[in-house]
Amino acid sequence: MPRTARAAVGGICYHVINRGNARMKVFHNDEDYAAFVELLARANERVKMRLPAFCLMPNHFHLVLWPRRDEDLGRYMQWLLTSHVRRYHRQRRGRSSGHVWQGRFKAFPIQQDAHMLIVMRYVERNPLRALLVNRAESWRWSSAWRGRPAHPPELLDAGPVDRPRDWLRRLHTPQTDAEEAALRHSVTRGTPFGDGNWVTRTAQRLGLEATTRPRGRPRMEAQK
Protein backbone atom coordinates (compact mmCIF):
# COMPACT_ATOMS: atom_id res chain seq x y z
CA MET A 1 0.00 0.00 0.00
CA PRO A 2 1.38 3.46 -0.87
CA ARG A 3 2.77 5.43 2.03
CA THR A 4 1.82 8.93 3.04
CA ALA A 5 4.61 11.30 4.00
CA ARG A 6 5.18 10.80 7.70
CA ALA A 7 5.05 14.55 8.38
CA ALA A 8 3.44 16.55 5.58
CA VAL A 9 5.40 19.75 5.01
CA GLY A 10 3.72 23.11 4.70
CA GLY A 11 4.06 24.97 1.42
CA ILE A 12 3.95 21.80 -0.72
CA CYS A 13 0.82 20.84 -2.65
CA TYR A 14 -0.59 17.32 -2.24
CA HIS A 15 -2.87 15.09 -4.29
CA VAL A 16 -5.06 13.43 -1.64
CA ILE A 17 -7.25 10.37 -2.26
CA ASN A 18 -9.49 8.10 -0.26
CA ARG A 19 -11.96 5.41 -1.31
CA GLY A 20 -14.96 3.81 0.28
CA ASN A 21 -14.28 0.64 2.26
CA ALA A 22 -14.24 -2.30 -0.19
CA ARG A 23 -14.87 0.37 -2.86
CA MET A 24 -18.44 0.75 -1.64
CA LYS A 25 -20.50 3.81 -2.52
CA VAL A 26 -20.09 6.62 0.00
CA PHE A 27 -22.12 9.40 -1.63
CA HIS A 28 -25.63 8.13 -2.27
CA ASN A 29 -27.47 11.30 -3.21
CA ASP A 30 -27.13 15.08 -3.62
CA GLU A 31 -27.56 15.58 0.12
CA ASP A 32 -24.50 13.42 0.82
CA TYR A 33 -22.38 15.29 -1.71
CA ALA A 34 -23.55 18.71 -0.48
CA ALA A 35 -22.83 17.81 3.14
CA PHE A 36 -19.26 16.80 2.27
CA VAL A 37 -18.71 20.05 0.33
CA GLU A 38 -19.89 21.94 3.41
CA LEU A 39 -17.44 19.96 5.55
CA LEU A 40 -14.64 20.86 3.14
CA ALA A 41 -15.40 24.55 3.59
CA ARG A 42 -15.55 24.20 7.38
CA ALA A 43 -12.30 22.20 7.46
CA ASN A 44 -10.59 24.85 5.30
CA GLU A 45 -11.58 27.49 7.84
CA ARG A 46 -10.61 25.46 10.92
CA VAL A 47 -7.11 24.64 9.67
CA LYS A 48 -6.67 27.57 7.26
CA MET A 49 -6.17 25.08 4.46
CA ARG A 50 -6.02 26.00 0.78
CA LEU A 51 -8.00 23.86 -1.69
CA PRO A 52 -7.15 24.60 -5.34
CA ALA A 53 -9.11 21.63 -6.77
CA PHE A 54 -11.34 18.75 -5.74
CA CYS A 55 -13.74 16.15 -7.10
CA LEU A 56 -16.20 13.91 -5.26
CA MET A 57 -17.15 10.64 -6.94
CA PRO A 58 -19.68 8.04 -5.80
CA ASN A 59 -17.11 5.87 -3.98
CA HIS A 60 -14.03 8.10 -3.64
CA PHE A 61 -12.70 11.63 -3.66
CA HIS A 62 -9.71 13.59 -4.94
CA LEU A 63 -8.44 16.74 -3.23
CA VAL A 64 -5.56 19.02 -4.18
CA LEU A 65 -4.46 20.61 -0.90
CA TRP A 66 -1.90 23.30 -0.20
CA PRO A 67 -1.15 23.43 3.55
CA ARG A 68 0.52 26.47 5.05
CA ARG A 69 2.25 24.75 7.97
CA ASP A 70 3.85 21.41 8.71
CA GLU A 71 1.35 18.74 9.79
CA ASP A 72 -1.69 20.86 8.83
CA LEU A 73 -2.56 18.25 6.21
CA GLY A 74 -2.99 15.50 8.81
CA ARG A 75 -5.00 17.75 11.13
CA TYR A 76 -7.26 18.81 8.27
CA MET A 77 -7.92 15.30 7.00
CA GLN A 78 -8.51 13.89 10.48
CA TRP A 79 -11.19 16.47 11.22
CA LEU A 80 -12.76 16.16 7.77
CA LEU A 81 -13.02 12.36 7.71
CA THR A 82 -14.02 12.00 11.37
CA SER A 83 -16.79 14.55 10.92
CA HIS A 84 -17.97 12.87 7.75
CA VAL A 85 -18.03 9.37 9.26
CA ARG A 86 -20.09 10.59 12.20
CA ARG A 87 -22.61 12.18 9.85
CA TYR A 88 -22.67 9.11 7.59
CA HIS A 89 -23.59 6.74 10.41
CA ARG A 90 -26.06 9.22 11.92
CA GLN A 91 -27.89 9.59 8.59
CA ARG A 92 -27.96 5.84 8.01
CA ARG A 93 -28.71 4.65 11.50
CA GLY A 94 -29.59 0.97 11.38
CA ARG A 95 -28.59 0.69 7.72
CA SER A 96 -24.80 0.89 7.95
CA SER A 97 -22.02 -0.05 10.32
CA GLY A 98 -18.29 -0.51 10.28
CA HIS A 99 -15.72 1.43 8.32
CA VAL A 100 -16.81 4.00 5.75
CA TRP A 101 -13.38 4.65 4.19
CA GLN A 102 -10.84 2.00 3.23
CA GLY A 103 -8.30 3.35 5.71
CA ARG A 104 -5.99 6.29 6.11
CA PHE A 105 -6.04 8.78 3.25
CA LYS A 106 -3.17 8.76 0.75
CA ALA A 107 -1.30 11.96 -0.12
CA PHE A 108 1.24 12.50 -2.88
CA PRO A 109 3.37 15.67 -3.08
CA ILE A 110 3.07 17.62 -6.35
CA GLN A 111 5.72 19.79 -7.98
CA GLN A 112 4.28 23.30 -8.29
CA ASP A 113 4.72 23.84 -12.02
CA ALA A 114 3.13 22.21 -15.07
CA HIS A 115 2.85 18.98 -13.03
CA MET A 116 0.32 20.75 -10.81
CA LEU A 117 -1.89 21.42 -13.83
CA ILE A 118 -1.65 17.77 -14.90
CA VAL A 119 -2.95 16.64 -11.49
CA MET A 120 -5.71 19.27 -11.36
CA ARG A 121 -6.81 18.31 -14.85
CA TYR A 122 -6.84 14.64 -13.89
CA VAL A 123 -8.91 15.40 -10.78
CA GLU A 124 -11.51 17.49 -12.61
CA ARG A 125 -11.76 15.03 -15.53
CA ASN A 126 -12.89 12.20 -13.25
CA PRO A 127 -16.64 12.53 -13.97
CA LEU A 128 -15.92 12.59 -17.72
CA ARG A 129 -13.87 9.40 -17.55
CA ALA A 130 -16.64 7.75 -15.52
CA LEU A 131 -19.27 8.91 -18.06
CA LEU A 132 -21.27 10.69 -15.34
CA VAL A 133 -21.49 13.89 -17.38
CA ASN A 134 -20.81 15.09 -20.92
CA ARG A 135 -19.05 18.25 -19.74
CA ALA A 136 -16.65 18.47 -16.80
CA GLU A 137 -18.12 21.78 -15.65
CA SER A 138 -21.55 20.11 -15.36
CA TRP A 139 -20.44 17.91 -12.42
CA ARG A 140 -21.65 19.86 -9.43
CA TRP A 141 -19.38 18.14 -6.95
CA SER A 142 -16.02 19.32 -8.26
CA SER A 143 -14.00 22.51 -8.60
CA ALA A 144 -14.81 22.50 -12.34
CA TRP A 145 -18.49 23.23 -11.61
CA ARG A 146 -19.71 26.37 -13.38
CA GLY A 147 -23.38 26.28 -12.42
CA ARG A 148 -25.37 28.24 -9.87
CA PRO A 149 -25.41 28.43 -6.94
CA ALA A 150 -21.64 28.38 -6.92
CA HIS A 151 -19.62 26.72 -4.21
CA PRO A 152 -19.15 28.70 -0.98
CA PRO A 153 -16.64 31.52 -1.61
CA GLU A 154 -14.41 30.26 1.18
CA LEU A 155 -14.10 26.79 -0.37
CA LEU A 156 -11.59 27.22 -3.20
CA ASP A 157 -8.17 28.82 -3.47
CA ALA A 158 -6.45 29.92 -6.68
CA GLY A 159 -3.41 27.77 -5.89
CA PRO A 160 0.27 28.32 -6.70
CA VAL A 161 -0.16 27.69 -10.45
CA ASP A 162 -2.84 29.57 -12.38
CA ARG A 163 -5.18 27.69 -14.68
CA PRO A 164 -4.64 28.78 -18.29
CA ARG A 165 -7.44 30.68 -20.05
CA ASP A 166 -8.32 27.65 -22.17
CA TRP A 167 -8.76 25.44 -19.09
CA LEU A 168 -12.19 24.09 -20.05
CA ARG A 169 -10.89 23.11 -23.48
CA ARG A 170 -8.04 21.25 -21.79
CA LEU A 171 -10.47 19.46 -19.50
CA HIS A 172 -12.21 18.03 -22.55
CA THR A 173 -8.99 16.85 -24.15
CA PRO A 174 -7.87 13.38 -23.00
CA GLN A 175 -4.55 13.28 -21.21
CA THR A 176 -1.61 11.66 -22.92
CA ASP A 177 -0.60 8.06 -22.28
CA ALA A 178 2.60 9.32 -20.63
CA GLU A 179 0.68 11.62 -18.28
CA GLU A 180 -1.76 8.89 -17.28
CA ALA A 181 1.06 6.39 -16.73
CA ALA A 182 2.94 8.85 -14.52
CA LEU A 183 -0.20 9.62 -12.52
CA ARG A 184 -0.99 5.92 -12.04
CA HIS A 185 2.58 5.33 -10.88
CA SER A 186 2.29 8.14 -8.33
CA VAL A 187 -1.01 6.84 -6.97
CA THR A 188 0.00 3.17 -6.96
CA ARG A 189 3.43 3.64 -5.41
CA GLY A 190 2.81 6.78 -3.36
CA THR A 191 5.58 8.56 -5.26
CA PRO A 192 5.80 12.38 -5.41
CA PHE A 193 4.59 13.69 -8.77
CA GLY A 194 7.08 15.85 -10.68
CA ASP A 195 10.29 15.71 -12.70
CA GLY A 196 12.99 13.21 -11.78
CA ASN A 197 15.29 15.47 -9.78
CA TRP A 198 12.43 17.03 -7.82
CA VAL A 199 10.93 13.61 -7.05
CA THR A 200 14.25 12.36 -5.68
CA ARG A 201 14.81 15.42 -3.49
CA THR A 202 11.24 15.46 -2.20
CA ALA A 203 11.19 11.73 -1.45
CA GLN A 204 14.35 12.11 0.62
CA ARG A 205 12.96 15.15 2.43
CA LEU A 206 9.68 13.44 3.36
CA GLY A 207 10.96 9.93 4.05
CA LEU A 208 9.42 8.45 0.89
CA GLU A 209 12.58 7.00 -0.65
CA ALA A 210 11.06 3.51 -0.73
CA THR A 211 8.34 4.69 -3.12
CA THR A 212 10.95 5.60 -5.76
CA ARG A 213 12.79 2.26 -5.77
CA PRO A 214 12.00 -0.53 -8.27
CA ARG A 215 9.69 -3.22 -6.95
CA GLY A 216 10.75 -6.77 -6.32
CA ARG A 217 13.87 -8.35 -4.96
CA PRO A 218 17.21 -7.17 -6.30
CA ARG A 219 18.75 -9.48 -8.86
CA MET A 220 21.40 -11.83 -7.59
CA GLU A 221 24.70 -11.59 -9.38
CA ALA A 222 25.36 -14.44 -11.70
CA GLN A 223 27.66 -17.01 -10.25
CA LYS A 224 31.08 -16.99 -11.78
C-alpha positions as CSV (number, residue, x, y, z in Angstrom):
1,M,0.0,0.0,0.0
2,P,1.4,3.5,-0.9
3,R,2.8,5.4,2.0
4,T,1.8,8.9,3.0
5,A,4.6,11.3,4.0
6,R,5.2,10.8,7.7
7,A,5.0,14.6,8.4
8,A,3.4,16.6,5.6
9,V,5.4,19.7,5.0
10,G,3.7,23.1,4.7
11,G,4.1,25.0,1.4
12,I,3.9,21.8,-0.7
13,C,0.8,20.8,-2.7
14,Y,-0.6,17.3,-2.2
15,H,-2.9,15.1,-4.3
16,V,-5.1,13.4,-1.6
17,I,-7.3,10.4,-2.3
18,N,-9.5,8.1,-0.3
19,R,-12.0,5.4,-1.3
20,G,-15.0,3.8,0.3
21,N,-14.3,0.6,2.3
22,A,-14.2,-2.3,-0.2
23,R,-14.9,0.4,-2.9
24,M,-18.4,0.8,-1.6
25,K,-20.5,3.8,-2.5
26,V,-20.1,6.6,0.0
27,F,-22.1,9.4,-1.6
28,H,-25.6,8.1,-2.3
29,N,-27.5,11.3,-3.2
30,D,-27.1,15.1,-3.6
31,E,-27.6,15.6,0.1
32,D,-24.5,13.4,0.8
33,Y,-22.4,15.3,-1.7
34,A,-23.5,18.7,-0.5
35,A,-22.8,17.8,3.1
36,F,-19.3,16.8,2.3
37,V,-18.7,20.0,0.3
38,E,-19.9,21.9,3.4
39,L,-17.4,20.0,5.6
40,L,-14.6,20.9,3.1
41,A,-15.4,24.6,3.6
42,R,-15.5,24.2,7.4
43,A,-12.3,22.2,7.5
44,N,-10.6,24.8,5.3
45,E,-11.6,27.5,7.8
46,R,-10.6,25.5,10.9
47,V,-7.1,24.6,9.7
48,K,-6.7,27.6,7.3
49,M,-6.2,25.1,4.5
50,R,-6.0,26.0,0.8
51,L,-8.0,23.9,-1.7
52,P,-7.1,24.6,-5.3
53,A,-9.1,21.6,-6.8
54,F,-11.3,18.7,-5.7
55,C,-13.7,16.2,-7.1
56,L,-16.2,13.9,-5.3
57,M,-17.2,10.6,-6.9
58,P,-19.7,8.0,-5.8
59,N,-17.1,5.9,-4.0
60,H,-14.0,8.1,-3.6
61,F,-12.7,11.6,-3.7
62,H,-9.7,13.6,-4.9
63,L,-8.4,16.7,-3.2
64,V,-5.6,19.0,-4.2
65,L,-4.5,20.6,-0.9
66,W,-1.9,23.3,-0.2
67,P,-1.2,23.4,3.6
68,R,0.5,26.5,5.1
69,R,2.2,24.8,8.0
70,D,3.9,21.4,8.7
71,E,1.4,18.7,9.8
72,D,-1.7,20.9,8.8
73,L,-2.6,18.2,6.2
74,G,-3.0,15.5,8.8
75,R,-5.0,17.8,11.1
76,Y,-7.3,18.8,8.3
77,M,-7.9,15.3,7.0
78,Q,-8.5,13.9,10.5
79,W,-11.2,16.5,11.2
80,L,-12.8,16.2,7.8
81,L,-13.0,12.4,7.7
82,T,-14.0,12.0,11.4
83,S,-16.8,14.6,10.9
84,H,-18.0,12.9,7.7
85,V,-18.0,9.4,9.3
86,R,-20.1,10.6,12.2
87,R,-22.6,12.2,9.9
88,Y,-22.7,9.1,7.6
89,H,-23.6,6.7,10.4
90,R,-26.1,9.2,11.9
91,Q,-27.9,9.6,8.6
92,R,-28.0,5.8,8.0
93,R,-28.7,4.6,11.5
94,G,-29.6,1.0,11.4
95,R,-28.6,0.7,7.7
96,S,-24.8,0.9,8.0
97,S,-22.0,-0.1,10.3
98,G,-18.3,-0.5,10.3
99,H,-15.7,1.4,8.3
100,V,-16.8,4.0,5.8
101,W,-13.4,4.6,4.2
102,Q,-10.8,2.0,3.2
103,G,-8.3,3.3,5.7
104,R,-6.0,6.3,6.1
105,F,-6.0,8.8,3.3
106,K,-3.2,8.8,0.7
107,A,-1.3,12.0,-0.1
108,F,1.2,12.5,-2.9
109,P,3.4,15.7,-3.1
110,I,3.1,17.6,-6.4
111,Q,5.7,19.8,-8.0
112,Q,4.3,23.3,-8.3
113,D,4.7,23.8,-12.0
114,A,3.1,22.2,-15.1
115,H,2.8,19.0,-13.0
116,M,0.3,20.7,-10.8
117,L,-1.9,21.4,-13.8
118,I,-1.6,17.8,-14.9
119,V,-2.9,16.6,-11.5
120,M,-5.7,19.3,-11.4
121,R,-6.8,18.3,-14.9
122,Y,-6.8,14.6,-13.9
123,V,-8.9,15.4,-10.8
124,E,-11.5,17.5,-12.6
125,R,-11.8,15.0,-15.5
126,N,-12.9,12.2,-13.2
127,P,-16.6,12.5,-14.0
128,L,-15.9,12.6,-17.7
129,R,-13.9,9.4,-17.6
130,A,-16.6,7.7,-15.5
131,L,-19.3,8.9,-18.1
132,L,-21.3,10.7,-15.3
133,V,-21.5,13.9,-17.4
134,N,-20.8,15.1,-20.9
135,R,-19.0,18.3,-19.7
136,A,-16.6,18.5,-16.8
137,E,-18.1,21.8,-15.7
138,S,-21.5,20.1,-15.4
139,W,-20.4,17.9,-12.4
140,R,-21.7,19.9,-9.4
141,W,-19.4,18.1,-6.9
142,S,-16.0,19.3,-8.3
143,S,-14.0,22.5,-8.6
144,A,-14.8,22.5,-12.3
145,W,-18.5,23.2,-11.6
146,R,-19.7,26.4,-13.4
147,G,-23.4,26.3,-12.4
148,R,-25.4,28.2,-9.9
149,P,-25.4,28.4,-6.9
150,A,-21.6,28.4,-6.9
151,H,-19.6,26.7,-4.2
152,P,-19.1,28.7,-1.0
153,P,-16.6,31.5,-1.6
154,E,-14.4,30.3,1.2
155,L,-14.1,26.8,-0.4
156,L,-11.6,27.2,-3.2
157,D,-8.2,28.8,-3.5
158,A,-6.4,29.9,-6.7
159,G,-3.4,27.8,-5.9
160,P,0.3,28.3,-6.7
161,V,-0.2,27.7,-10.5
162,D,-2.8,29.6,-12.4
163,R,-5.2,27.7,-14.7
164,P,-4.6,28.8,-18.3
165,R,-7.4,30.7,-20.1
166,D,-8.3,27.7,-22.2
167,W,-8.8,25.4,-19.1
168,L,-12.2,24.1,-20.1
169,R,-10.9,23.1,-23.5
170,R,-8.0,21.3,-21.8
171,L,-10.5,19.5,-19.5
172,H,-12.2,18.0,-22.5
173,T,-9.0,16.8,-24.1
174,P,-7.9,13.4,-23.0
175,Q,-4.6,13.3,-21.2
176,T,-1.6,11.7,-22.9
177,D,-0.6,8.1,-22.3
178,A,2.6,9.3,-20.6
179,E,0.7,11.6,-18.3
180,E,-1.8,8.9,-17.3
181,A,1.1,6.4,-16.7
182,A,2.9,8.9,-14.5
183,L,-0.2,9.6,-12.5
184,R,-1.0,5.9,-12.0
185,H,2.6,5.3,-10.9
186,S,2.3,8.1,-8.3
187,V,-1.0,6.8,-7.0
188,T,0.0,3.2,-7.0
189,R,3.4,3.6,-5.4
190,G,2.8,6.8,-3.4
191,T,5.6,8.6,-5.3
192,P,5.8,12.4,-5.4
193,F,4.6,13.7,-8.8
194,G,7.1,15.8,-10.7
195,D,10.3,15.7,-12.7
196,G,13.0,13.2,-11.8
197,N,15.3,15.5,-9.8
198,W,12.4,17.0,-7.8
199,V,10.9,13.6,-7.1
200,T,14.3,12.4,-5.7
201,R,14.8,15.4,-3.5
202,T,11.2,15.5,-2.2
203,A,11.2,11.7,-1.5
204,Q,14.3,12.1,0.6
205,R,13.0,15.2,2.4
206,L,9.7,13.4,3.4
207,G,11.0,9.9,4.0
208,L,9.4,8.5,0.9
209,E,12.6,7.0,-0.6
210,A,11.1,3.5,-0.7
211,T,8.3,4.7,-3.1
212,T,10.9,5.6,-5.8
213,R,12.8,2.3,-5.8
214,P,12.0,-0.5,-8.3
215,R,9.7,-3.2,-6.9
216,G,10.8,-6.8,-6.3
217,R,13.9,-8.4,-5.0
218,P,17.2,-7.2,-6.3
219,R,18.8,-9.5,-8.9
220,M,21.4,-11.8,-7.6
221,E,24.7,-11.6,-9.4
222,A,25.4,-14.4,-11.7
223,Q,27.7,-17.0,-10.2
224,K,31.1,-17.0,-11.8
